[in-house]
């Protein structure tokens, strides 16, 4: 039998602070790595000779393994312990960051990105599980989740800011190589601060669901490939139809495996009997789509349409980052009193307003008049929403299922990001081609395409309001008013 989770002793304040720093830095590194390549894309394409069609796999090479492996990573955290798996994830992430940084060609870089995705999946699951098992009091956990949420929510903007500076002053290779010393620092902090909270079970008792892991990873990959390449090959082409059908079939196999076949499923479907859990994950799907869409198209708008430099592109993201921290800090104060549902609803509205405002920007846009306001609104809502969704997704979940709950939440974010960005890119390309009317697209056509992507993302967040409203209403003392 698998050994039961051994509860950690209450953390002393100083050690708890180090644990919180470890978890926030690990999550920041994971999210940052998904966005830091934005500003570096032109340089990567030129140096490694990516074709326009293959360039998107610099993103998807990371997101697909990340999304597909998260559930297995969450299960491994529950079986083997948060500390152990956090260190394993950091080691894998470090090695493949080095592979990406020294990559001699496009294929090697995609391999490096895929390895980073696997390592990042372990880090993301382990960091939230370690945080949840360390901070057990409601007020302390709310504050810790607020800081973890701020690290998660601001990772995209910090990635673009640091990426701009690195590309302009060093080389695109350092957007990957910088992870090596950062991860080694986190390893050192984790070794001295994070307590061991579980023991490895016997070999016979430790059963990992290989079929489930393969079916969900390959299913997500096939589905995202079809969505990402549909505009290029034609939505009715045999290649795209087959990819989409295979993706749906494999994901159906995954659900059947979890429900009937697996001895120890990656995702216990009973978890979704908790209304807070499923509502938070549906909301996270929409948020996961909104984050990469916003950062991807804002970067293109700044550089390709408005002709900002790499460093200027990074700097104009700074107000968004600051507002994300403000939103997360506000959540930490209000959340213990209200529960996550009001904050989830409050966080969605400024994000929606910011995206709607941003959709009107074109090649004549002024940063102060047309771009700053949307960034402030989006960042504020982002900080509030990320923190409150994390709280809702782990509410009422037993300690030995915290790794699973965090893995499911991060899977929802990554799946939303991979599929959502693919759909929004396809919509933007369709609108750009429509405005160009058979000719080569100019900056106006590109800006029109980006505007449609922002508008569609806002609509998606409007639809997610229903899921946020389904989260049970909590009152002080932890009771639920359904």
C-alpha positions as CSV (number, residue, x, y, z in Angstrom):
1,X,0.0,0.0,0.0
2,X,1.1,3.6,-0.5
3,X,2.3,5.3,2.6
4,X,-0.1,7.9,3.8
5,X,0.9,11.6,3.7
6,X,2.8,12.6,6.8
7,X,1.6,16.0,7.8
8,X,4.3,18.6,8.1
9,X,4.8,20.2,11.5
10,X,3.6,23.8,11.7
11,X,6.2,26.0,10.0
12,X,8.1,28.5,12.0
13,X,7.6,32.1,10.7
14,X,11.1,32.3,9.3
15,X,11.0,29.0,7.5
16,X,7.5,29.7,6.3
17,X,8.7,32.9,4.7
18,X,11.4,30.9,2.8
19,X,8.9,28.3,1.8
20,X,6.6,31.0,0.4
21,X,9.5,32.6,-1.5
22,X,10.4,29.2,-3.0
23,X,6.8,28.5,-4.1
24,X,6.4,32.0,-5.6
25,X,9.7,32.0,-7.4
26,X,9.0,28.5,-8.8
27,X,5.6,29.6,-10.1
28,X,7.0,32.8,-11.4
29,X,9.7,30.9,-13.3
30,X,7.1,28.6,-14.9
31,X,4.8,31.4,-16.0
32,X,7.6,33.7,-17.0
33,X,9.2,31.1,-19.3
34,X,5.9,30.8,-21.3
35,X,6.1,34.5,-22.0
36,X,9.7,35.6,-22.0
37,X,10.2,34.4,-25.6
38,X,7.7,36.9,-27.0
39,X,10.1,39.7,-27.6
40,X,12.8,37.3,-28.7
41,X,10.8,35.6,-31.5
42,X,12.1,37.7,-34.4
43,X,15.7,37.1,-33.4
44,X,15.1,33.3,-32.8
45,X,13.4,33.1,-36.2
46,X,16.3,34.8,-37.9
47,X,19.1,32.9,-36.2
48,X,17.6,29.4,-36.3
49,X,15.7,29.7,-39.6
50,X,12.2,28.9,-38.3
51,X,9.6,29.0,-41.1
52,X,6.5,31.2,-40.3
53,X,4.4,28.0,-40.0
54,X,6.8,26.3,-37.5
55,X,7.5,29.4,-35.4
56,X,4.4,28.9,-33.3
57,X,6.0,25.7,-31.9
58,X,8.4,27.8,-29.9
59,X,5.2,28.5,-27.8
60,X,3.3,25.2,-28.3
61,X,6.5,23.1,-27.7
62,X,6.3,24.4,-24.2
63,X,2.6,24.6,-23.6
64,X,1.5,21.1,-24.8
65,X,3.9,19.0,-22.7
66,X,3.1,21.4,-19.8
67,X,-0.6,20.9,-20.1
68,X,-0.4,17.2,-20.8
69,X,1.9,16.3,-18.0
70,X,0.4,18.4,-15.2
71,X,-2.1,15.7,-14.1
72,X,0.6,13.0,-13.9
73,X,2.8,15.6,-12.1
74,X,0.0,16.3,-9.6
75,X,-0.4,12.6,-8.9
76,X,3.3,12.1,-8.4
77,X,3.3,15.0,-6.0
78,X,0.7,13.3,-3.9
79,X,2.5,9.9,-4.1
80,X,6.1,11.1,-3.6
81,X,5.9,14.4,-1.8
82,X,5.9,18.1,-2.7
83,X,9.5,18.7,-1.7
84,X,11.0,15.8,-3.6
85,X,9.0,16.5,-6.8
86,X,9.7,20.3,-6.6
87,X,13.5,19.5,-6.7
88,X,13.0,17.0,-9.5
89,X,11.1,19.6,-11.5
90,X,13.7,22.2,-10.9
91,X,16.4,19.9,-12.1
92,X,14.6,18.9,-15.3
93,X,13.7,22.6,-16.0
94,X,17.4,23.6,-15.5
95,X,18.8,21.0,-17.8
96,X,16.4,21.8,-20.7
97,X,16.8,25.5,-20.3
98,X,20.4,24.9,-21.0
99,X,19.5,22.8,-24.0
100,X,17.4,25.6,-25.4
101,X,20.0,28.3,-24.7
102,X,22.7,26.5,-26.7
103,X,20.4,25.1,-29.4
104,X,22.1,25.0,-32.8
105,X,18.9,24.6,-34.8
106,X,15.1,24.9,-34.7
107,X,14.6,21.2,-33.8
108,X,16.9,21.4,-30.8
109,X,15.2,24.5,-29.5
110,X,11.8,22.8,-29.7
111,X,13.2,19.8,-27.8
112,X,14.5,22.2,-25.1
113,X,11.1,23.9,-24.9
114,X,9.4,20.5,-24.6
115,X,11.7,19.5,-21.7
116,X,11.0,22.8,-20.0
117,X,7.3,22.1,-20.3
118,X,7.7,18.8,-18.5
119,X,9.8,20.3,-15.8
120,X,7.5,23.3,-15.5
121,X,4.5,21.0,-15.0
122,X,6.2,19.3,-12.0
123,X,7.2,22.7,-10.6
124,X,3.7,24.2,-10.9
125,X,2.0,21.2,-9.2
126,X,4.5,20.9,-6.5
127,X,4.7,24.6,-5.6
128,X,1.0,25.0,-5.0
129,X,0.9,21.7,-3.0
130,X,3.8,22.8,-0.8
131,X,2.3,26.2,-0.2
132,X,-1.1,24.7,0.7
133,X,0.3,22.1,3.1
134,X,2.6,24.7,4.8
135,X,0.0,27.4,5.3
136,X,-3.0,25.7,6.9
137,X,-4.7,28.6,8.7
138,X,-7.3,30.3,6.5
139,X,-6.0,33.9,6.8
140,X,-2.3,32.8,6.4
141,X,-3.3,30.6,3.4
142,X,-5.2,33.5,1.8
143,X,-2.2,35.8,2.1
144,X,0.2,33.1,0.8
145,X,-2.2,32.4,-2.2
146,X,-2.3,36.1,-2.9
147,X,1.4,36.3,-3.3
148,X,1.5,33.1,-5.2
149,X,-1.2,34.5,-7.5
150,X,0.7,37.7,-7.9
151,X,3.7,35.8,-9.0
152,X,1.6,33.8,-11.4
153,X,-0.4,36.7,-12.8
154,X,2.6,39.0,-13.2
155,X,4.9,36.3,-14.7
156,X,3.7,37.1,-18.3
157,X,4.4,40.8,-18.0
158,X,7.7,40.4,-16.2
159,X,8.7,37.9,-18.9
160,X,8.1,40.4,-21.6
161,X,9.9,43.2,-19.7
162,X,13.0,41.0,-18.9
163,X,12.9,39.5,-22.4
164,X,13.1,42.9,-24.0
165,X,16.1,43.9,-21.9
166,X,17.9,40.6,-22.6
167,X,17.3,40.6,-26.3
168,X,18.4,44.2,-26.7
169,X,21.5,44.1,-24.5
170,X,22.6,40.5,-24.6
171,X,21.2,37.7,-26.8
172,X,18.0,35.8,-27.2
173,X,19.8,32.8,-25.9
174,X,19.9,34.3,-22.5
175,X,16.1,34.2,-22.2
176,X,16.7,30.5,-21.6
177,X,20.2,30.5,-20.0
178,X,19.0,32.9,-17.3
179,X,16.9,30.1,-15.9
180,X,20.0,28.1,-14.9
181,X,21.2,30.3,-12.0
182,X,17.7,31.2,-11.0
183,X,16.7,27.5,-10.7
184,X,19.9,26.7,-8.8
185,X,19.0,29.5,-6.3
186,X,15.5,28.1,-5.8
187,X,16.9,24.6,-5.3
188,X,19.2,25.9,-2.6
189,X,16.4,27.7,-0.8
190,X,14.1,24.6,-1.1
191,X,16.7,22.3,0.3
192,X,17.0,24.3,3.5
193,X,13.4,25.4,4.0
194,X,10.8,23.0,2.5
195,X,9.9,20.1,4.9
196,X,9.5,16.5,3.7
197,X,5.7,15.8,3.9
198,X,5.5,12.3,2.5
199,X,7.4,9.1,2.0
200,X,7.8,7.0,-1.1
201,X,5.4,4.0,-1.2
202,X,6.4,0.6,-2.1
203,X,7.1,-0.1,-5.8
204,X,4.0,-2.4,-5.9
205,X,1.8,0.3,-4.4
206,X,3.1,3.2,-6.5
207,X,1.0,3.0,-9.7
208,X,1.2,5.7,-12.2
209,X,-1.4,5.9,-15.0
210,X,0.7,5.7,-18.1
211,X,-2.3,5.4,-20.5
212,X,-4.0,8.4,-18.9
213,X,-0.8,10.5,-19.2
214,X,-0.2,9.5,-22.8
215,X,-3.8,9.9,-24.0
216,X,-4.2,13.4,-22.4
217,X,-0.8,14.7,-23.6
218,X,-1.2,13.3,-27.2
219,X,-4.9,14.3,-27.3
220,X,-4.1,17.9,-26.3
221,X,-1.2,18.0,-28.9
222,X,-3.4,16.7,-31.7
223,X,-6.2,19.1,-30.8
224,X,-4.0,22.1,-30.6
225,X,-2.1,21.2,-33.8
226,X,-5.5,21.1,-35.6
227,X,-6.5,24.5,-34.2
228,X,-3.1,26.1,-34.8
229,X,-2.6,24.9,-38.4
230,X,-6.2,25.1,-39.6
231,X,-5.8,28.5,-41.2
232,X,-2.6,27.3,-42.9
233,X,-3.9,24.0,-44.4
234,X,-7.6,24.7,-44.6
235,X,-10.2,23.7,-42.0
236,X,-11.6,21.1,-44.3
237,X,-8.3,19.4,-45.2
238,X,-7.7,15.8,-44.3
239,X,-4.7,16.7,-42.2
240,X,-6.7,19.1,-40.0
241,X,-9.9,17.0,-39.7
242,X,-7.9,14.0,-38.8
243,X,-5.9,15.9,-36.2
244,X,-9.0,17.3,-34.5
245,X,-10.8,13.9,-34.6
246,X,-7.7,12.1,-33.1
247,X,-7.5,14.8,-30.4
248,X,-11.1,14.4,-29.4
249,X,-10.9,10.6,-29.4
250,X,-7.8,10.5,-27.3
251,X,-9.3,12.9,-24.8
252,X,-12.4,10.6,-24.7
253,X,-10.0,7.7,-24.0
254,X,-8.5,9.7,-21.2
255,X,-11.9,10.3,-19.6
256,X,-12.8,6.6,-19.8
257,X,-9.5,5.6,-18.4
258,X,-10.0,7.9,-15.4
259,X,-13.6,6.7,-14.9
260,X,-13.2,2.9,-15.5
261,X,-9.8,1.5,-16.3
262,X,-7.1,3.1,-14.2
263,X,-6.2,1.5,-10.9
264,X,-5.0,4.9,-9.6
265,X,-6.3,7.5,-12.0
266,X,-4.4,10.7,-12.6
267,X,-7.6,12.7,-12.1
268,X,-10.2,11.3,-9.7
269,X,-13.4,12.5,-11.3
270,X,-15.0,12.6,-7.8
271,X,-13.0,15.7,-7.3
272,X,-15.4,17.5,-9.5
273,X,-18.3,16.8,-7.1
274,X,-16.8,19.8,-5.3
275,X,-18.7,22.6,-7.0
276,X,-15.9,25.1,-6.2
277,X,-13.3,22.9,-7.9
278,X,-15.1,22.5,-11.2
279,X,-16.3,26.1,-11.4
280,X,-12.8,27.4,-10.7
281,X,-11.4,25.2,-13.4
282,X,-13.9,26.3,-16.0
283,X,-13.1,29.9,-15.1
284,X,-9.4,29.1,-15.4
285,X,-9.8,27.7,-18.9
286,X,-11.0,31.2,-20.0
287,X,-8.3,33.0,-18.0
288,X,-5.7,30.6,-19.5
289,X,-6.9,31.6,-23.0
290,X,-6.9,35.3,-22.1
291,X,-3.3,35.5,-20.7
292,X,-1.2,34.4,-23.7
293,X,-3.6,36.0,-26.1
294,X,-3.2,39.4,-24.5
295,X,0.6,39.2,-24.1
296,X,1.1,37.7,-27.6
297,X,-1.0,40.3,-29.5
298,X,0.1,43.2,-27.4
299,X,3.7,42.4,-28.2
300,X,2.9,42.2,-31.9
301,X,0.9,45.4,-31.7
302,X,3.8,47.2,-30.0
303,X,6.5,45.9,-32.3
304,X,5.0,45.1,-35.6
305,X,2.4,47.9,-35.8
306,X,3.7,50.7,-33.6
307,X,7.4,49.8,-34.2
308,X,8.5,49.9,-30.5
309,X,11.9,48.6,-29.7
310,X,12.4,45.4,-27.7
311,X,13.2,47.3,-24.5
312,X,10.4,49.8,-24.9
313,X,8.0,46.9,-25.5
314,X,9.1,45.4,-22.2
315,X,8.8,48.7,-20.3
316,X,5.2,49.5,-21.5
317,X,4.1,46.2,-19.9
318,X,5.3,47.4,-16.4
319,X,2.1,49.2,-15.4
320,X,0.1,46.0,-16.1
321,X,2.5,44.1,-13.8
322,X,2.1,46.7,-11.0
323,X,-1.6,46.6,-11.3
324,X,-1.6,42.8,-11.0
325,X,0.3,43.1,-7.7
326,X,-2.2,45.6,-6.5
327,X,-5.1,43.4,-7.4
328,X,-3.5,40.4,-5.7
329,X,-2.8,42.4,-2.6
330,X,-6.4,43.6,-2.4
331,X,-7.5,39.9,-2.7
332,X,-5.4,38.9,0.3
333,X,-7.2,41.4,2.5
334,X,-10.7,40.9,1.2
335,X,-10.7,37.2,0.4
336,X,-10.8,35.8,3.9
337,X,-13.9,37.9,4.6
338,X,-15.8,37.3,1.4
339,X,-14.6,34.0,0.0
340,X,-13.5,33.6,-3.6
341,X,-16.7,34.0,-5.6
342,X,-17.2,37.8,-5.2
343,X,-13.6,38.4,-6.1
344,X,-13.7,36.2,-9.1
345,X,-16.7,38.2,-10.4
346,X,-15.1,41.5,-9.6
347,X,-11.8,40.5,-11.2
348,X,-13.5,39.5,-14.5
349,X,-15.1,42.8,-15.2
350,X,-12.0,45.0,-15.5
351,X,-10.3,42.4,-17.6
352,X,-13.3,42.4,-20.0
353,X,-13.4,46.2,-20.1
354,X,-9.7,46.4,-20.8
355,X,-9.8,43.9,-23.7
356,X,-12.8,45.7,-25.2
357,X,-11.0,49.0,-25.0
358,X,-7.8,47.4,-26.4
359,X,-9.7,46.0,-29.4
360,X,-10.2,49.5,-30.8
361,X,-6.4,50.3,-31.0
362,X,-4.9,50.6,-34.5
363,X,-1.7,51.9,-36.1
364,X,-2.5,55.5,-35.0
365,X,-2.8,54.5,-31.3
366,X,-1.2,56.6,-28.6
367,X,0.2,54.8,-25.6
368,X,-1.1,57.3,-23.0
369,X,-4.5,57.8,-24.6
370,X,-5.3,54.3,-26.1
371,X,-3.0,51.7,-24.5
372,X,-2.2,52.5,-20.9
373,X,-5.8,52.4,-19.7
374,X,-6.6,48.9,-21.0
375,X,-3.3,47.6,-19.5
376,X,-4.2,49.0,-16.1
377,X,-7.7,47.5,-16.2
378,X,-6.5,44.1,-17.4
379,X,-3.7,43.9,-14.9
380,X,-5.9,44.8,-11.9
381,X,-8.5,42.2,-12.8
382,X,-5.8,39.7,-13.5
383,X,-4.3,40.0,-10.0
384,X,-7.7,39.7,-8.4
385,X,-8.8,36.8,-10.5
386,X,-5.7,34.5,-10.4
387,X,-5.6,34.7,-6.6
388,X,-9.3,34.0,-6.1
389,X,-9.5,31.2,-8.7
390,X,-6.5,29.4,-6.9
391,X,-8.4,29.7,-3.6
392,X,-11.6,28.3,-5.1
393,X,-9.8,25.4,-6.8
394,X,-8.3,24.1,-3.6
395,X,-11.2,24.9,-1.2
396,X,-12.4,21.9,0.7
397,X,-9.9,19.6,-0.9
398,X,-8.2,17.1,1.5
399,X,-4.4,17.6,2.1
400,X,-3.5,14.4,0.2
401,X,-5.3,15.7,-2.8
402,X,-3.8,19.2,-2.9
403,X,-1.3,18.1,-5.5
404,X,-4.1,16.7,-7.7
405,X,-6.2,19.9,-7.3
406,X,-3.2,22.1,-8.2
407,X,-2.4,19.9,-11.2
408,X,-5.9,20.1,-12.5
409,X,-6.0,23.8,-12.1
410,X,-2.7,24.3,-13.9
411,X,-3.8,21.9,-16.6
412,X,-6.9,24.0,-17.2
413,X,-4.8,27.1,-17.5
414,X,-2.3,25.5,-19.9
415,X,-5.0,23.8,-22.0
416,X,-6.9,27.1,-22.2
417,X,-3.6,28.9,-23.2
418,X,-2.6,26.4,-25.9
419,X,-6.1,26.0,-27.4
420,X,-7.2,29.6,-26.9
421,X,-4.1,31.1,-28.4
422,X,-4.4,28.8,-31.4
423,X,-8.0,29.9,-32.0
424,X,-7.3,33.6,-31.5
425,X,-4.4,33.5,-33.9
426,X,-6.6,31.8,-36.5
427,X,-9.2,34.6,-36.0
428,X,-6.6,37.3,-36.3
429,X,-5.2,35.8,-39.5
430,X,-8.7,35.5,-41.0
431,X,-9.4,39.2,-40.2
432,X,-6.1,40.3,-41.5
433,X,-6.6,38.5,-44.8
434,X,-10.1,39.9,-45.1
435,X,-8.9,43.5,-44.6
436,X,-5.9,43.0,-46.9
437,X,-8.4,41.8,-49.6
438,X,-6.0,39.6,-51.5
439,X,-3.0,42.0,-51.3
440,X,-0.1,41.9,-48.9
441,X,-1.2,42.9,-45.4
442,X,-0.2,46.3,-44.1
443,X,-0.1,47.6,-40.5
444,X,-3.8,48.5,-40.6
445,X,-4.7,44.9,-41.6
446,X,-2.5,43.5,-38.9
447,X,-4.0,45.9,-36.3
448,X,-7.5,44.9,-37.4
449,X,-6.7,41.2,-36.9
450,X,-5.3,41.9,-33.4
451,X,-8.4,43.8,-32.5
452,X,-10.6,40.9,-33.4
453,X,-8.5,38.6,-31.2
454,X,-8.9,41.0,-28.2
455,X,-12.6,41.3,-28.9
456,X,-13.1,37.5,-29.0
457,X,-11.1,37.0,-25.8
458,X,-13.4,39.6,-24.1
459,X,-16.4,37.6,-25.2
460,X,-14.9,34.4,-23.8
461,X,-14.4,36.0,-20.4
462,X,-18.0,37.3,-20.5
463,X,-19.1,33.6,-20.9
464,X,-16.9,32.6,-18.0
465,X,-18.9,34.8,-15.7
466,X,-21.5,32.0,-15.4
467,X,-18.8,29.6,-14.1
468,X,-17.5,32.2,-11.6
469,X,-21.0,32.7,-10.3
470,X,-21.4,29.0,-9.7
471,X,-18.7,28.9,-7.0
472,X,-20.3,28.4,-3.6
473,X,-20.7,31.5,-1.5
474,X,-18.6,31.3,1.7
475,X,-19.0,33.3,4.9
476,X,-16.4,33.8,7.7
477,X,-15.9,30.6,9.5
478,X,-15.6,28.5,6.4
479,X,-19.3,27.6,6.0
480,X,-20.9,27.6,2.5
481,X,-24.1,29.2,1.4
482,X,-25.0,27.3,-1.8
